[in-house]
Amino acid sequence: MNAQGKELTDWERAFQHIKAGGSTSIGCALEAMRKKRLIVDQIIIVTDEGENATP
């Protein structure tokens, strides 16, 4: 997926059709990475700000 520009509105437009299915939680993915001892330089999180569950 690519935004057609560098502004926040360009990214919002690029992701406009992606919708959360409920109970989205980044903690689950981070815990899986921790258990696998996966080391990364950077994590990028794209959110609709609708998270409603704890990990």
PDB file of N, CA, C and O in Angstrom:
ATOM      1  N   MET A   1       0.847  -1.162   0.000  1.00  0.00           N
ATOM      2  CA  MET A   1       0.000   0.000   0.000  1.00  0.00           C
ATOM      3  C   MET A   1       0.897   1.230   0.000  1.00  0.00           C
ATOM      4  O   MET A   1       1.816   1.321   0.813  1.00  0.00           O
ATOM      5  N   ASN A   2       0.651   2.152  -0.875  1.00  0.00           N
ATOM      6  CA  ASN A   2       1.446   3.369  -0.976  1.00  0.00           C
ATOM      7  C   ASN A   2       0.553   4.590  -0.924  1.00  0.00           C
ATOM      8  O   ASN A   2      -0.504   4.634  -1.553  1.00  0.00           O
ATOM      9  N   ALA A   3       0.989   5.576  -0.168  1.00  0.00           N
ATOM     10  CA  ALA A   3       0.286   6.854  -0.158  1.00  0.00           C
ATOM     11  C   ALA A   3       0.761   7.648  -1.373  1.00  0.00           C
ATOM     12  O   ALA A   3       1.909   7.523  -1.800  1.00  0.00           O
ATOM     13  N   GLN A   4      -0.114   8.444  -1.909  1.00  0.00           N
ATOM     14  CA  GLN A   4       0.228   9.286  -3.053  1.00  0.00           C
ATOM     15  C   GLN A   4       0.655  10.661  -2.567  1.00  0.00           C
ATOM     16  O   GLN A   4       0.097  11.676  -2.984  1.00  0.00           O
ATOM     17  N   GLY A   5       1.637  10.690  -1.692  1.00  0.00           N
ATOM     18  CA  GLY A   5       2.136  11.937  -1.124  1.00  0.00           C
ATOM     19  C   GLY A   5       2.768  11.666   0.226  1.00  0.00           C
ATOM     20  O   GLY A   5       2.938  10.513   0.623  1.00  0.00           O
ATOM     21  N   LYS A   6       3.115  12.730   0.928  1.00  0.00           N
ATOM     22  CA  LYS A   6       3.805  12.579   2.203  1.00  0.00           C
ATOM     23  C   LYS A   6       3.038  13.160   3.386  1.00  0.00           C
ATOM     24  O   LYS A   6       3.509  13.098   4.521  1.00  0.00           O
ATOM     25  N   GLU A   7       1.893  13.709   3.134  1.00  0.00           N
ATOM     26  CA  GLU A   7       1.109  14.320   4.202  1.00  0.00           C
ATOM     27  C   GLU A   7       0.249  13.274   4.911  1.00  0.00           C
ATOM     28  O   GLU A   7      -0.038  12.216   4.353  1.00  0.00           O
ATOM     29  N   LEU A   8      -0.157  13.578   6.140  1.00  0.00           N
ATOM     30  CA  LEU A   8      -1.012  12.676   6.905  1.00  0.00           C
ATOM     31  C   LEU A   8      -2.297  12.363   6.139  1.00  0.00           C
ATOM     32  O   LEU A   8      -2.748  11.217   6.137  1.00  0.00           O
ATOM     33  N   THR A   9      -2.878  13.346   5.504  1.00  0.00           N
ATOM     34  CA  THR A   9      -4.119  13.116   4.759  1.00  0.00           C
ATOM     35  C   THR A   9      -3.911  12.133   3.608  1.00  0.00           C
ATOM     36  O   THR A   9      -4.832  11.397   3.253  1.00  0.00           O
ATOM     37  N   ASP A  10      -2.720  12.113   3.025  1.00  0.00           N
ATOM     38  CA  ASP A  10      -2.422  11.150   1.960  1.00  0.00           C
ATOM     39  C   ASP A  10      -2.450   9.724   2.506  1.00  0.00           C
ATOM     40  O   ASP A  10      -2.971   8.816   1.858  1.00  0.00           O
ATOM     41  N   TRP A  11      -1.887   9.530   3.701  1.00  0.00           N
ATOM     42  CA  TRP A  11      -1.889   8.203   4.329  1.00  0.00           C
ATOM     43  C   TRP A  11      -3.290   7.826   4.782  1.00  0.00           C
ATOM     44  O   TRP A  11      -3.688   6.668   4.647  1.00  0.00           O
ATOM     45  N   GLU A  12      -4.042   8.774   5.314  1.00  0.00           N
ATOM     46  CA  GLU A  12      -5.419   8.487   5.716  1.00  0.00           C
ATOM     47  C   GLU A  12      -6.238   8.014   4.520  1.00  0.00           C
ATOM     48  O   GLU A  12      -7.039   7.087   4.640  1.00  0.00           O
ATOM     49  N   ARG A  13      -6.040   8.644   3.377  1.00  0.00           N
ATOM     50  CA  ARG A  13      -6.741   8.257   2.158  1.00  0.00           C
ATOM     51  C   ARG A  13      -6.299   6.860   1.708  1.00  0.00           C
ATOM     52  O   ARG A  13      -7.128   6.062   1.271  1.00  0.00           O
ATOM     53  N   ALA A  14      -5.004   6.559   1.811  1.00  0.00           N
ATOM     54  CA  ALA A  14      -4.484   5.253   1.391  1.00  0.00           C
ATOM     55  C   ALA A  14      -5.053   4.124   2.242  1.00  0.00           C
ATOM     56  O   ALA A  14      -5.278   3.023   1.739  1.00  0.00           O
ATOM     57  N   PHE A  15      -5.287   4.385   3.523  1.00  0.00           N
ATOM     58  CA  PHE A  15      -5.769   3.350   4.436  1.00  0.00           C
ATOM     59  C   PHE A  15      -7.269   3.436   4.715  1.00  0.00           C
ATOM     60  O   PHE A  15      -7.755   2.733   5.601  1.00  0.00           O
ATOM     61  N   GLN A  16      -7.997   4.245   4.015  1.00  0.00           N
ATOM     62  CA  GLN A  16      -9.401   4.481   4.326  1.00  0.00           C
ATOM     63  C   GLN A  16     -10.280   3.234   4.252  1.00  0.00           C
ATOM     64  O   GLN A  16     -11.325   3.192   4.901  1.00  0.00           O
ATOM     65  N   HIS A  17      -9.893   2.230   3.493  1.00  0.00           N
ATOM     66  CA  HIS A  17     -10.723   1.036   3.341  1.00  0.00           C
ATOM     67  C   HIS A  17     -10.334  -0.086   4.308  1.00  0.00           C
ATOM     68  O   HIS A  17     -10.956  -1.148   4.297  1.00  0.00           O
ATOM     69  N   ILE A  18      -9.329   0.132   5.132  1.00  0.00           N
ATOM     70  CA  ILE A  18      -8.923  -0.869   6.111  1.00  0.00           C
ATOM     71  C   ILE A  18      -9.681  -0.598   7.397  1.00  0.00           C
ATOM     72  O   ILE A  18      -9.601   0.494   7.960  1.00  0.00           O
ATOM     73  N   LYS A  19     -10.411  -1.590   7.853  1.00  0.00           N
ATOM     74  CA  LYS A  19     -11.223  -1.443   9.062  1.00  0.00           C
ATOM     75  C   LYS A  19     -10.864  -2.523  10.070  1.00  0.00           C
ATOM     76  O   LYS A  19     -10.639  -3.676   9.703  1.00  0.00           O
ATOM     77  N   ALA A  20     -10.813  -2.146  11.336  1.00  0.00           N
ATOM     78  CA  ALA A  20     -10.546  -3.112  12.404  1.00  0.00           C
ATOM     79  C   ALA A  20     -11.747  -4.033  12.555  1.00  0.00           C
ATOM     80  O   ALA A  20     -12.894  -3.617  12.392  1.00  0.00           O
ATOM     81  N   GLY A  21     -11.461  -5.289  12.870  1.00  0.00           N
ATOM     82  CA  GLY A  21     -12.528  -6.267  13.031  1.00  0.00           C
ATOM     83  C   GLY A  21     -12.949  -6.469  14.474  1.00  0.00           C
ATOM     84  O   GLY A  21     -13.789  -7.323  14.755  1.00  0.00           O
ATOM     85  N   GLY A  22     -12.390  -5.712  15.382  1.00  0.00           N
ATOM     86  CA  GLY A  22     -12.758  -5.821  16.790  1.00  0.00           C
ATOM     87  C   GLY A  22     -11.657  -6.465  17.609  1.00  0.00           C
ATOM     88  O   GLY A  22     -10.954  -7.359  17.138  1.00  0.00           O
ATOM     89  N   SER A  23     -11.519  -6.005  18.821  1.00  0.00           N
ATOM     90  CA  SER A  23     -10.539  -6.512  19.780  1.00  0.00           C
ATOM     91  C   SER A  23      -9.104  -6.452  19.273  1.00  0.00           C
ATOM     92  O   SER A  23      -8.291  -7.317  19.597  1.00  0.00           O
ATOM     93  N   THR A  24      -8.796  -5.441  18.485  1.00  0.00           N
ATOM     94  CA  THR A  24      -7.452  -5.260  17.980  1.00  0.00           C
ATOM     95  C   THR A  24      -6.535  -4.866  19.137  1.00  0.00           C
ATOM     96  O   THR A  24      -6.870  -3.977  19.920  1.00  0.00           O
ATOM     97  N   SER A  25      -5.389  -5.519  19.244  1.00  0.00           N
ATOM     98  CA  SER A  25      -4.461  -5.206  20.322  1.00  0.00           C
ATOM     99  C   SER A  25      -3.033  -5.441  19.862  1.00  0.00           C
ATOM    100  O   SER A  25      -2.685  -6.566  19.505  1.00  0.00           O
ATOM    101  N   ILE A  26      -2.205  -4.420  19.861  1.00  0.00           N
ATOM    102  CA  ILE A  26      -0.810  -4.540  19.451  1.00  0.00           C
ATOM    103  C   ILE A  26      -0.017  -5.381  20.450  1.00  0.00           C
ATOM    104  O   ILE A  26       1.006  -5.967  20.097  1.00  0.00           O
ATOM    105  N   GLY A  27      -0.484  -5.439  21.681  1.00  0.00           N
ATOM    106  CA  GLY A  27       0.222  -6.197  22.708  1.00  0.00           C
ATOM    107  C   GLY A  27       0.397  -7.666  22.356  1.00  0.00           C
ATOM    108  O   GLY A  27       1.411  -8.266  22.712  1.00  0.00           O
ATOM    109  N   CYS A  28      -0.565  -8.251  21.667  1.00  0.00           N
ATOM    110  CA  CYS A  28      -0.463  -9.667  21.281  1.00  0.00           C
ATOM    111  C   CYS A  28       0.723  -9.886  20.345  1.00  0.00           C
ATOM    112  O   CYS A  28       1.493 -10.830  20.524  1.00  0.00           O
ATOM    113  N   ALA A  29       0.866  -9.032  19.367  1.00  0.00           N
ATOM    114  CA  ALA A  29       1.984  -9.163  18.424  1.00  0.00           C
ATOM    115  C   ALA A  29       3.314  -8.914  19.121  1.00  0.00           C
ATOM    116  O   ALA A  29       4.289  -9.621  18.864  1.00  0.00           O
ATOM    117  N   LEU A  30       3.363  -7.926  19.992  1.00  0.00           N
ATOM    118  CA  LEU A  30       4.601  -7.639  20.718  1.00  0.00           C
ATOM    119  C   LEU A  30       4.982  -8.782  21.649  1.00  0.00           C
ATOM    120  O   LEU A  30       6.164  -9.094  21.792  1.00  0.00           O
ATOM    121  N   GLU A  31       4.009  -9.401  22.276  1.00  0.00           N
ATOM    122  CA  GLU A  31       4.289 -10.537  23.154  1.00  0.00           C
ATOM    123  C   GLU A  31       4.817 -11.728  22.350  1.00  0.00           C
ATOM    124  O   GLU A  31       5.730 -12.419  22.801  1.00  0.00           O
ATOM    125  N   ALA A  32       4.253 -11.972  21.169  1.00  0.00           N
ATOM    126  CA  ALA A  32       4.746 -13.051  20.306  1.00  0.00           C
ATOM    127  C   ALA A  32       6.191 -12.784  19.889  1.00  0.00           C
ATOM    128  O   ALA A  32       7.011 -13.702  19.862  1.00  0.00           O
ATOM    129  N   MET A  33       6.501 -11.540  19.567  1.00  0.00           N
ATOM    130  CA  MET A  33       7.876 -11.177  19.208  1.00  0.00           C
ATOM    131  C   MET A  33       8.817 -11.379  20.388  1.00  0.00           C
ATOM    132  O   MET A  33       9.939 -11.856  20.216  1.00  0.00           O
ATOM    133  N   ARG A  34       8.367 -11.018  21.580  1.00  0.00           N
ATOM    134  CA  ARG A  34       9.186 -11.169  22.779  1.00  0.00           C
ATOM    135  C   ARG A  34       9.484 -12.641  23.048  1.00  0.00           C
ATOM    136  O   ARG A  34      10.622 -13.006  23.346  1.00  0.00           O
ATOM    137  N   LYS A  35       8.458 -13.482  22.943  1.00  0.00           N
ATOM    138  CA  LYS A  35       8.640 -14.914  23.189  1.00  0.00           C
ATOM    139  C   LYS A  35       9.602 -15.553  22.194  1.00  0.00           C
ATOM    140  O   LYS A  35      10.333 -16.481  22.539  1.00  0.00           O
ATOM    141  N   LYS A  36       9.602 -15.057  20.968  1.00  0.00           N
ATOM    142  CA  LYS A  36      10.506 -15.584  19.942  1.00  0.00           C
ATOM    143  C   LYS A  36      11.882 -14.923  20.007  1.00  0.00           C
ATOM    144  O   LYS A  36      12.777 -15.245  19.224  1.00  0.00           O
ATOM    145  N   ARG A  37      12.036 -13.987  20.961  1.00  0.00           N
ATOM    146  CA  ARG A  37      13.277 -13.223  21.109  1.00  0.00           C
ATOM    147  C   ARG A  37      13.648 -12.508  19.807  1.00  0.00           C
ATOM    148  O   ARG A  37      14.822 -12.397  19.454  1.00  0.00           O
ATOM    149  N   LEU A  38      12.641 -12.037  19.118  1.00  0.00           N
ATOM    150  CA  LEU A  38      12.820 -11.317  17.860  1.00  0.00           C
ATOM    151  C   LEU A  38      13.259  -9.887  18.162  1.00  0.00           C
ATOM    152  O   LEU A  38      12.596  -9.172  18.914  1.00  0.00           O
ATOM    153  N   ILE A  39      14.356  -9.484  17.585  1.00  0.00           N
ATOM    154  CA  ILE A  39      14.880  -8.134  17.787  1.00  0.00           C
ATOM    155  C   ILE A  39      14.711  -7.355  16.487  1.00  0.00           C
ATOM    156  O   ILE A  39      15.127  -7.809  15.421  1.00  0.00           O
ATOM    157  N   VAL A  40      14.109  -6.201  16.586  1.00  0.00           N
ATOM    158  CA  VAL A  40      13.883  -5.355  15.416  1.00  0.00           C
ATOM    159  C   VAL A  40      14.415  -3.959  15.688  1.00  0.00           C
ATOM    160  O   VAL A  40      14.600  -3.567  16.841  1.00  0.00           O
ATOM    161  N   ASP A  41      14.657  -3.222  14.637  1.00  0.00           N
ATOM    162  CA  ASP A  41      15.125  -1.841  14.771  1.00  0.00           C
ATOM    163  C   ASP A  41      13.977  -0.857  14.917  1.00  0.00           C
ATOM    164  O   ASP A  41      14.121   0.212  15.511  1.00  0.00           O
ATOM    165  N   GLN A  42      12.820  -1.246  14.353  1.00  0.00           N
ATOM    166  CA  GLN A  42      11.726  -0.286  14.315  1.00  0.00           C
ATOM    167  C   GLN A  42      10.402  -1.027  14.227  1.00  0.00           C
ATOM    168  O   GLN A  42      10.307  -2.075  13.590  1.00  0.00           O
ATOM    169  N   ILE A  43       9.389  -0.478  14.867  1.00  0.00           N
ATOM    170  CA  ILE A  43       8.024  -1.000  14.762  1.00  0.00           C
ATOM    171  C   ILE A  43       7.143   0.148  14.318  1.00  0.00           C
ATOM    172  O   ILE A  43       7.161   1.225  14.914  1.00  0.00           O
ATOM    173  N   ILE A  44       6.379  -0.084  13.280  1.00  0.00           N
ATOM    174  CA  ILE A  44       5.445   0.932  12.787  1.00  0.00           C
ATOM    175  C   ILE A  44       4.033   0.403  13.017  1.00  0.00           C
ATOM    176  O   ILE A  44       3.690  -0.697  12.583  1.00  0.00           O
ATOM    177  N   ILE A  45       3.239   1.184  13.692  1.00  0.00           N
ATOM    178  CA  ILE A  45       1.874   0.785  14.015  1.00  0.00           C
ATOM    179  C   ILE A  45       0.908   1.707  13.286  1.00  0.00           C
ATOM    180  O   ILE A  45       0.967   2.928  13.428  1.00  0.00           O
ATOM    181  N   VAL A  46       0.029   1.112  12.514  1.00  0.00           N
ATOM    182  CA  VAL A  46      -1.029   1.856  11.832  1.00  0.00           C
ATOM    183  C   VAL A  46      -2.323   1.504  12.553  1.00  0.00           C
ATOM    184  O   VAL A  46      -2.681   0.331  12.656  1.00  0.00           O
ATOM    185  N   THR A  47      -3.018   2.512  13.050  1.00  0.00           N
ATOM    186  CA  THR A  47      -4.210   2.263  13.854  1.00  0.00           C
ATOM    187  C   THR A  47      -5.369   3.146  13.446  1.00  0.00           C
ATOM    188  O   THR A  47      -5.190   4.241  12.912  1.00  0.00           O
ATOM    189  N   ASP A  48      -6.559   2.643  13.711  1.00  0.00           N
ATOM    190  CA  ASP A  48      -7.763   3.463  13.532  1.00  0.00           C
ATOM    191  C   ASP A  48      -8.133   4.099  14.870  1.00  0.00           C
ATOM    192  O   ASP A  48      -9.152   4.780  14.983  1.00  0.00           O
ATOM    193  N   GLU A  49      -7.298   3.869  15.880  1.00  0.00           N
ATOM    194  CA  GLU A  49      -7.483   4.376  17.232  1.00  0.00           C
ATOM    195  C   GLU A  49      -8.726   3.795  17.892  1.00  0.00           C
ATOM    196  O   GLU A  49      -9.274   4.385  18.823  1.00  0.00           O
ATOM    197  N   GLY A  50      -9.171   2.637  17.408  1.00  0.00           N
ATOM    198  CA  GLY A  50     -10.369   2.025  17.962  1.00  0.00           C
ATOM    199  C   GLY A  50     -10.075   0.820  18.829  1.00  0.00           C
ATOM    200  O   GLY A  50     -10.978   0.025  19.091  1.00  0.00           O
ATOM    201  N   GLU A  51      -8.822   0.653  19.292  1.00  0.00           N
ATOM    202  CA  GLU A  51      -8.500  -0.492  20.133  1.00  0.00           C
ATOM    203  C   GLU A  51      -9.364  -0.466  21.392  1.00  0.00           C
ATOM    204  O   GLU A  51      -9.537   0.567  22.039  1.00  0.00           O
ATOM    205  N   ASN A  52      -9.887  -1.619  21.706  1.00  0.00           N
ATOM    206  CA  ASN A  52     -10.781  -1.653  22.854  1.00  0.00           C
ATOM    207  C   ASN A  52     -10.543  -2.877  23.731  1.00  0.00           C
ATOM    208  O   ASN A  52     -11.410  -3.259  24.516  1.00  0.00           O
ATOM    209  N   ALA A  53      -9.364  -3.495  23.597  1.00  0.00           N
ATOM    210  CA  ALA A  53      -9.064  -4.667  24.395  1.00  0.00           C
ATOM    211  C   ALA A  53      -7.604  -4.622  24.822  1.00  0.00           C
ATOM    212  O   ALA A  53      -6.748  -4.119  24.094  1.00  0.00           O
ATOM    213  N   THR A  54      -7.330  -5.149  26.007  1.00  0.00           N
ATOM    214  CA  THR A  54      -5.952  -5.242  26.463  1.00  0.00           C
ATOM    215  C   THR A  54      -5.335  -6.516  25.899  1.00  0.00           C
ATOM    216  O   THR A  54      -6.057  -7.427  25.492  1.00  0.00           O
ATOM    217  N   PRO A  55      -4.013  -6.589  25.871  1.00  0.00           N
ATOM    218  CA  PRO A  55      -3.354  -7.799  25.355  1.00  0.00           C
ATOM    219  C   PRO A  55      -3.690  -9.031  26.171  1.00  0.00           C
ATOM    220  O   PRO A  55      -3.213 -10.123  25.863  1.00  0.00           O
TER     221      PRO A  55
END
